[in-house]
Amino acid sequence: MPPDVSLDYLLSFDELLDAMAATKENKAPGECGIPAEVWKHGGLKLKERLHDLIVYIWRYEQMPQNWKNANIVHFSKKGSRKL
């Protein structure tokens, strides 16, 4: 069965936990500067608050501006310099 891709569908807490469990460790943090290990091993209260935040953003369609920013860096493989 394909996943439910309806925009009315809210992220469940179990889905958040599954995504965190699948997160690779020892990787560079994103723009927020928070390493994946903090989210993954931060405890139940942190995960509950993160879930609340995600659900709030989804319901009210408002996201912090700095979450909309992205830094895209191109890394060439050796011998390949074309974009």
C-alpha positions in Angstrom: 0.0 0.0 0.0 1.5 3.4 -1.0 2.0 6.0 1.8 -0.8 8.5 2.5 0.4 11.7 0.8 -2.6 13.8 1.6 -1.8 17.3 2.8 -4.4 17.0 5.5 -2.5 14.1 7.1 -0.4 15.1 10.1 2.8 13.5 11.1 2.3 11.0 13.9 4.6 10.7 16.8 5.5 7.2 15.8 6.5 8.4 12.4 8.7 11.0 14.0 10.4 8.4 16.2 10.9 6.1 13.1 12.5 9.0 11.2 14.8 9.8 14.1 15.8 6.2 14.6 16.8 6.1 10.9 19.0 9.2 11.1 22.7 8.6 10.6 25.0 9.8 13.4 28.4 11.4 13.2 27.3 13.7 10.3 27.7 17.5 10.1 24.7 19.3 11.6 22.4 21.4 9.4 22.1 25.2 9.5 20.6 25.1 13.0 23.9 23.7 14.3 22.2 20.9 16.2 23.7 17.5 15.6 21.4 14.6 14.8 22.5 12.9 18.0 20.7 15.6 20.1 17.4 14.9 18.4 17.9 11.2 18.4 19.0 10.8 22.0 17.5 14.0 23.5 14.8 12.2 25.5 11.0 11.9 25.3 10.2 15.5 26.2 12.4 16.9 23.5 10.8 14.6 20.9 7.3 15.5 22.1 8.1 19.2 21.8 9.6 18.7 18.3 6.5 16.8 17.3 4.3 19.6 18.7 6.3 22.2 16.7 6.0 20.2 13.4 2.3 19.7 13.8 1.8 23.4 14.6 3.7 24.4 11.5 1.7 22.1 9.4 -1.7 23.2 10.8 -1.1 26.9 10.6 1.2 26.9 7.6 3.7 29.1 9.3 7.4 28.2 9.4 10.3 30.2 10.8 12.1 32.2 8.1 15.5 30.6 8.8 14.0 27.2 8.2 13.3 28.3 4.6 16.9 29.2 3.9 19.2 26.7 2.3 22.9 26.6 1.5 23.7 24.6 -1.6 27.3 23.7 -2.1 28.4 21.8 -5.2 31.2 19.2 -4.6 32.8 17.9 -7.8 34.0 14.4 -8.0 37.7 14.0 -8.9 38.0 14.6 -12.7 34.4 15.9 -13.1 34.1 19.7 -12.9 31.0 20.2 -15.0 27.7 21.4 -13.5 
